[in-house]
Amino acid sequence: MPLSTSPSDFLGRPSTYLSLEVNCLEPLDPLSVFLSKHGDLEYSRQTMLSPLSLAALENQTDVVHFLKRFQEEDAQTDLDLALFLANRQGHREMAILLESLKANPARESSPNGLHGAAWRGLNKQISDYIIKDGASPDVTDGSSATPVIYAILGPQDEQGAWETIKLLFQLEASPFARFGSQDLSYAEIARKEGKKHLAQKLEEACPSPTILNSSRESSCTPKGDKDVQPDNKRPREDSEVDGGAKRACRA
């Protein structure tokens, strides 16, 4: 029987405030959603979010200004998660506010600002987080997903996702990570999601490790910018995950 997971396992419950139950229509934990579709584990859309995290998700800056007046025991964890959610939704004003409150975009073993930026394709923020804030381009979240995974499984069209991934590789992300019981590569995950153009670009840019076994040099060299936009400009997302809704979660 497959293992079971939920976004609460992935996000944790960092707040000392009463958490709110949320039904997520879009995946907060994209790797677990992907693996659930391919038999590795079952995934529940229900999760618990703190008031700060929910405010970040819903772009309620006034609520964040109110909450910052109160000190929590583990405020840093909550701030870091809120930055992930703000970037994930593309709420730049909210993200700037959270960054001014010292949210850490490089937090390890947790969804962070870099993961959210990779999901949404915020390439300038990706560069800043890695170069200025010292985030690892291979930092993992609570499900071992890297920023590249977020870019592959995110809502960008395939060309946009490739530009984000190419940037991550240029910033020294490893192309050889593997995921799930099937030991899937980035290209294999993209192909299973129906993103053939993206899978091809990943295969072209990242030769098999066996080919490069005799070399100590960097393993991935993205090609030039002569990419052709695929016909499916915005790949379909699983209807069971997002329900076609514009809003990611509903309380």
C-alpha positions as a Markdown table, in Angstrom:
| # | Residue | x | y | z |
|---|---|---|---|---|
| 1 | Met | 0.0 | 0.0 | 0.0 |
| 2 | Pro | 1.4 | 3.4 | -0.9 |
| 3 | Leu | 2.6 | 5.8 | 1.8 |
| 4 | Ser | 0.3 | 8.8 | 2.5 |
| 5 | Thr | 1.3 | 12.4 | 2.8 |
| 6 | Ser | -0.4 | 15.8 | 3.0 |
| 7 | Pro | 0.7 | 19.4 | 2.7 |
| 8 | Ser | 0.7 | 19.6 | 6.5 |
| 9 | Asp | 3.5 | 17.0 | 6.6 |
| 10 | Phe | 5.4 | 19.1 | 4.1 |
| 11 | Leu | 4.7 | 22.6 | 5.5 |
| 12 | Gly | 4.7 | 21.8 | 9.1 |
| 13 | Arg | 2.8 | 23.7 | 11.7 |
| 14 | Pro | 5.2 | 26.5 | 12.7 |
| 15 | Ser | 2.8 | 29.0 | 14.2 |
| 16 | Thr | 1.8 | 29.4 | 17.8 |
| 17 | Tyr | -1.5 | 30.9 | 16.6 |
| 18 | Leu | -4.5 | 28.6 | 15.9 |
| 19 | Ser | -3.8 | 27.1 | 12.5 |
| 20 | Leu | -6.6 | 27.2 | 9.9 |
| 21 | Glu | -7.6 | 24.1 | 7.8 |
| 22 | Val | -7.2 | 24.8 | 4.1 |
| 23 | Asn | -8.3 | 22.7 | 1.1 |
| 24 | Cys | -5.5 | 23.2 | -1.5 |
| 25 | Leu | -6.7 | 23.2 | -5.1 |
| 26 | Glu | -3.2 | 23.7 | -6.5 |
| 27 | Pro | -0.3 | 21.7 | -5.1 |
| 28 | Leu | 1.7 | 23.3 | -2.3 |
| 29 | Asp | 4.0 | 20.2 | -2.4 |
| 30 | Pro | 4.4 | 19.5 | -6.2 |
| 31 | Leu | 6.8 | 16.6 | -5.9 |
| 32 | Ser | 4.4 | 14.6 | -3.6 |
| 33 | Val | 1.6 | 15.4 | -6.0 |
| 34 | Phe | 3.6 | 14.1 | -9.0 |
| 35 | Leu | 4.6 | 10.9 | -7.1 |
| 36 | Ser | 1.1 | 10.3 | -6.0 |
| 37 | Lys | 0.0 | 10.3 | -9.7 |
| 38 | His | 2.6 | 7.7 | -10.5 |
| 39 | Gly | 2.0 | 5.3 | -7.6 |
| 40 | Asp | 4.6 | 6.2 | -5.0 |
| 41 | Leu | 2.3 | 7.6 | -2.4 |
| 42 | Glu | -1.2 | 9.0 | -1.8 |
| 43 | Tyr | -1.7 | 12.7 | -1.4 |
| 44 | Ser | -4.3 | 14.7 | 0.5 |
| 45 | Arg | -5.1 | 18.3 | -0.5 |
| 46 | Gln | -6.0 | 19.3 | 3.0 |
| 47 | Thr | -3.5 | 21.2 | 5.1 |
| 48 | Met | -3.2 | 23.6 | 8.1 |
| 49 | Leu | -1.8 | 27.1 | 7.6 |
| 50 | Ser | -0.9 | 29.7 | 10.2 |
| 51 | Pro | -2.6 | 33.2 | 9.9 |
| 52 | Leu | 0.7 | 34.6 | 8.5 |
| 53 | Ser | 1.0 | 31.9 | 5.9 |
| 54 | Leu | -2.6 | 32.2 | 4.8 |
| 55 | Ala | -2.2 | 36.0 | 4.6 |
| 56 | Ala | 0.8 | 35.6 | 2.4 |
| 57 | Leu | -1.0 | 33.1 | 0.2 |
| 58 | Glu | -4.0 | 35.5 | -0.2 |
| 59 | Asn | -1.8 | 38.6 | -0.6 |
| 60 | Gln | -3.3 | 40.3 | 2.5 |
| 61 | Thr | -0.5 | 42.7 | 3.4 |
| 62 | Asp | -2.6 | 44.5 | 6.0 |
| 63 | Val | -2.9 | 41.3 | 8.0 |
| 64 | Val | 0.9 | 40.8 | 7.8 |
| 65 | His | 1.4 | 44.3 | 9.1 |
| 66 | Phe | -1.0 | 43.5 | 12.0 |
| 67 | Leu | 0.6 | 40.2 | 12.8 |
| 68 | Lys | 4.2 | 41.5 | 12.9 |
| 69 | Arg | 3.2 | 43.4 | 16.0 |
| 70 | Phe | 3.1 | 40.1 | 17.9 |
| 71 | Gln | 6.2 | 38.0 | 18.6 |
| 72 | Glu | 5.8 | 34.3 | 18.1 |
| 73 | Glu | 8.1 | 31.6 | 19.5 |
| 74 | Asp | 9.1 | 30.4 | 16.0 |
| 75 | Ala | 8.5 | 33.5 | 14.0 |
| 76 | Gln | 11.4 | 32.8 | 11.6 |
| 77 | Thr | 10.0 | 29.5 | 10.5 |
| 78 | Asp | 6.6 | 31.1 | 9.8 |
| 79 | Leu | 8.2 | 34.0 | 7.9 |
| 80 | Asp | 10.2 | 31.7 | 5.7 |
| 81 | Leu | 7.2 | 29.6 | 4.8 |
| 82 | Ala | 5.2 | 32.8 | 4.1 |
| 83 | Leu | 7.8 | 34.0 | 1.7 |
| 84 | Phe | 7.6 | 30.7 | -0.1 |
| 85 | Leu | 3.8 | 31.1 | -0.5 |
| 86 | Ala | 4.1 | 34.7 | -1.5 |
| 87 | Asn | 6.6 | 34.0 | -4.3 |
| 88 | Arg | 4.7 | 30.9 | -5.4 |
| 89 | Gln | 1.6 | 33.1 | -6.0 |
| 90 | Gly | 3.6 | 35.9 | -7.6 |
| 91 | His | 2.7 | 38.4 | -4.8 |
| 92 | Arg | 5.8 | 40.6 | -5.2 |
| 93 | Glu | 4.7 | 43.4 | -2.8 |
| 94 | Met | 4.0 | 40.7 | -0.2 |
| 95 | Ala | 7.4 | 39.1 | -0.8 |
| 96 | Ile | 9.2 | 42.4 | -0.4 |
| 97 | Leu | 7.3 | 43.0 | 2.9 |
| 98 | Leu | 8.3 | 39.6 | 4.2 |
| 99 | Glu | 11.9 | 40.1 | 3.1 |
| 100 | Ser | 12.0 | 43.3 | 5.0 |
| 101 | Leu | 10.9 | 41.3 | 8.0 |
| 102 | Lys | 14.0 | 39.1 | 7.5 |
| 103 | Ala | 12.3 | 36.1 | 5.9 |
| 104 | Asn | 15.1 | 33.6 | 4.9 |
| 105 | Pro | 14.8 | 32.6 | 1.2 |
| 106 | Ala | 17.5 | 30.0 | 1.7 |
| 107 | Arg | 16.0 | 27.9 | 4.5 |
| 108 | Glu | 17.0 | 24.2 | 4.2 |
| 109 | Ser | 14.8 | 21.1 | 4.4 |
| 110 | Ser | 11.7 | 23.3 | 4.1 |
| 111 | Pro | 9.8 | 25.1 | 1.3 |
| 112 | Asn | 11.5 | 28.5 | 1.0 |
| 113 | Gly | 11.5 | 31.7 | -1.1 |
| 114 | Leu | 13.8 | 30.1 | -3.7 |
| 115 | His | 11.4 | 27.2 | -4.3 |
| 116 | Gly | 8.5 | 29.7 | -4.6 |
| 117 | Ala | 10.4 | 31.8 | -7.1 |
| 118 | Ala | 11.4 | 28.8 | -9.2 |
| 119 | Trp | 7.7 | 27.7 | -9.3 |
| 120 | Arg | 6.5 | 31.1 | -10.5 |
| 121 | Gly | 9.6 | 31.8 | -12.7 |
| 122 | Leu | 10.8 | 34.8 | -10.8 |
| 123 | Asn | 14.3 | 34.7 | -12.3 |
| 124 | Lys | 15.6 | 37.9 | -10.9 |
| 125 | Gln | 14.7 | 36.8 | -7.4 |
| 126 | Ile | 16.3 | 33.4 | -8.0 |
| 127 | Ser | 19.6 | 35.1 | -8.9 |
| 128 | Asp | 19.4 | 37.3 | -5.9 |
| 129 | Tyr | 18.6 | 34.5 | -3.5 |
| 130 | Ile | 21.5 | 32.4 | -4.7 |
| 131 | Ile | 24.1 | 35.1 | -5.3 |
| 132 | Lys | 23.3 | 37.6 | -2.5 |
| 133 | Asp | 21.6 | 35.5 | 0.1 |
| 134 | Gly | 23.7 | 32.3 | -0.3 |
| 135 | Ala | 20.9 | 29.9 | -1.1 |
| 136 | Ser | 22.0 | 26.6 | -2.5 |
| 137 | Pro | 20.6 | 26.1 | -6.0 |
| 138 | Asp | 19.9 | 22.5 | -4.9 |
| 139 | Val | 18.2 | 23.3 | -1.6 |
| 140 | Thr | 15.5 | 20.8 | -0.9 |
| 141 | Asp | 12.1 | 21.2 | 0.7 |
| 142 | Gly | 10.3 | 18.8 | 3.1 |
| 143 | Ser | 9.8 | 16.3 | 0.3 |
| 144 | Ser | 13.3 | 16.5 | -1.2 |
| 145 | Ala | 12.2 | 18.6 | -4.1 |
| 146 | Thr | 14.8 | 21.0 | -5.5 |
| 147 | Pro | 14.1 | 24.4 | -7.2 |
| 148 | Val | 14.5 | 22.6 | -10.6 |
| 149 | Ile | 11.6 | 20.3 | -9.6 |
| 150 | Tyr | 9.5 | 23.4 | -8.8 |
| 151 | Ala | 10.3 | 24.9 | -12.2 |
| 152 | Ile | 9.4 | 21.7 | -14.0 |
| 153 | Leu | 6.1 | 21.1 | -12.2 |
| 154 | Gly | 5.1 | 24.8 | -12.0 |
| 155 | Pro | 2.6 | 26.8 | -14.0 |
| 156 | Gln | 5.0 | 28.4 | -16.5 |
| 157 | Asp | 4.9 | 27.3 | -20.1 |
| 158 | Glu | 7.7 | 25.0 | -21.2 |
| 159 | Gln | 9.9 | 27.7 | -22.6 |
| 160 | Gly | 9.6 | 29.8 | -19.5 |
| 161 | Ala | 10.3 | 26.8 | -17.3 |
| 162 | Trp | 13.4 | 26.0 | -19.4 |
| 163 | Glu | 14.7 | 29.6 | -18.9 |
| 164 | Thr | 14.3 | 29.2 | -15.2 |
| 165 | Ile | 16.0 | 25.8 | -15.2 |
| 166 | Lys | 18.8 | 27.0 | -17.4 |
| 167 | Leu | 19.5 | 29.8 | -15.0 |
| 168 | Leu | 19.6 | 27.4 | -12.1 |
| 169 | Phe | 22.1 | 25.2 | -13.9 |
| 170 | Gln | 24.2 | 28.2 | -14.7 |
| 171 | Leu | 24.2 | 29.0 | -11.0 |
| 172 | Glu | 25.5 | 25.4 | -10.4 |
| 173 | Ala | 22.4 | 23.4 | -9.7 |
| 174 | Ser | 23.2 | 19.7 | -10.3 |
| 175 | Pro | 21.4 | 18.1 | -13.2 |
| 176 | Phe | 21.7 | 14.6 | -11.9 |
| 177 | Ala | 19.2 | 14.5 | -9.0 |
| 178 | Arg | 16.8 | 11.5 | -8.9 |
| 179 | Phe | 13.4 | 11.2 | -7.3 |
| 180 | Gly | 11.0 | 8.6 | -6.1 |
| 181 | Ser | 11.2 | 4.8 | -6.0 |
| 182 | Gln | 11.6 | 4.8 | -9.8 |
| 183 | Asp | 14.7 | 7.0 | -9.5 |
| 184 | Leu | 13.4 | 9.5 | -12.0 |
| 185 | Ser | 15.6 | 12.1 | -13.6 |
| 186 | Tyr | 14.5 | 15.7 | -14.3 |
| 187 | Ala | 13.9 | 14.8 | -18.0 |
| 188 | Glu | 11.9 | 11.8 | -17.1 |
| 189 | Ile | 9.7 | 13.8 | -14.7 |
| 190 | Ala | 9.1 | 16.4 | -17.4 |
| 191 | Arg | 8.2 | 13.7 | -20.0 |
| 192 | Lys | 5.8 | 12.0 | -17.6 |
| 193 | Glu | 4.0 | 15.4 | -17.1 |
| 194 | Gly | 3.6 | 15.6 | -20.9 |
| 195 | Lys | 6.2 | 18.4 | -21.3 |
| 196 | Lys | 8.0 | 16.9 | -24.3 |
| 197 | His | 9.8 | 20.1 | -25.3 |
| 198 | Leu | 11.1 | 20.7 | -21.8 |
| 199 | Ala | 12.2 | 17.0 | -21.5 |
| 200 | Gln | 14.1 | 17.3 | -24.7 |
| 201 | Lys | 15.9 | 20.5 | -23.6 |
| 202 | Leu | 16.9 | 18.7 | -20.3 |
| 203 | Glu | 18.2 | 15.7 | -22.2 |
| 204 | Glu | 20.2 | 17.8 | -24.6 |
| 205 | Ala | 21.7 | 20.0 | -21.9 |
| 206 | Cys | 22.4 | 17.2 | -19.4 |
| 207 | Pro | 24.2 | 14.1 | -20.8 |
| 208 | Ser | 24.0 | 10.9 | -18.9 |
| 209 | Pro | 26.4 | 10.8 | -15.9 |
| 210 | Thr | 28.1 | 7.7 | -17.4 |
| 211 | Ile | 29.2 | 9.8 | -20.4 |
| 212 | Leu | 30.8 | 12.3 | -18.1 |
| 213 | Asn | 32.2 | 9.8 | -15.6 |
| 214 | Ser | 35.8 | 10.5 | -16.6 |
| 215 | Ser | 35.4 | 14.3 | -16.3 |
| 216 | Arg | 35.5 | 16.4 | -13.1 |
| 217 | Glu | 34.1 | 19.4 | -14.8 |
| 218 | Ser | 30.6 | 20.9 | -14.5 |
| 219 | Ser | 28.2 | 18.4 | -15.9 |
| 220 | Cys | 25.5 | 20.5 | -17.4 |
| 221 | Thr | 25.9 | 23.1 | -20.2 |
| 222 | Pro | 22.7 | 24.7 | -21.3 |
| 223 | Lys | 22.5 | 25.3 | -25.1 |
| 224 | Gly | 22.0 | 28.7 | -26.7 |
| 225 | Asp | 18.7 | 30.6 | -26.9 |
| 226 | Lys | 17.5 | 29.2 | -30.2 |
| 227 | Asp | 14.7 | 27.3 | -28.5 |
| 228 | Val | 11.4 | 27.0 | -30.3 |
| 229 | Gln | 8.3 | 27.6 | -28.3 |
| 230 | Pro | 6.2 | 24.4 | -28.1 |
| 231 | Asp | 2.6 | 24.4 | -29.3 |
| 232 | Asn | 1.3 | 23.7 | -25.9 |
| 233 | Lys | 2.3 | 27.1 | -24.4 |
| 234 | Arg | 0.8 | 26.3 | -21.0 |
| 235 | Pro | 0.9 | 22.6 | -20.1 |
| 236 | Arg | -2.3 | 21.2 | -18.6 |
| 237 | Glu | -2.3 | 20.7 | -14.8 |
| 238 | Asp | -4.1 | 17.7 | -13.2 |
| 239 | Ser | -7.7 | 18.7 | -12.7 |
| 240 | Glu | -7.8 | 16.8 | -9.5 |
| 241 | Val | -5.1 | 19.0 | -8.1 |
| 242 | Asp | -6.1 | 22.5 | -9.2 |
| 243 | Gly | -9.8 | 22.1 | -10.1 |
| 244 | Gly | -9.2 | 24.8 | -12.7 |
| 245 | Ala | -9.4 | 27.4 | -10.0 |
| 246 | Lys | -7.4 | 30.7 | -10.1 |
| 247 | Arg | -7.1 | 30.8 | -6.3 |
| 248 | Ala | -4.7 | 28.2 | -5.0 |
| 249 | Cys | -6.4 | 27.4 | -1.7 |
| 250 | Arg | -9.6 | 28.0 | -0.1 |
| 251 | Ala | -10.1 | 28.2 | 3.7 |
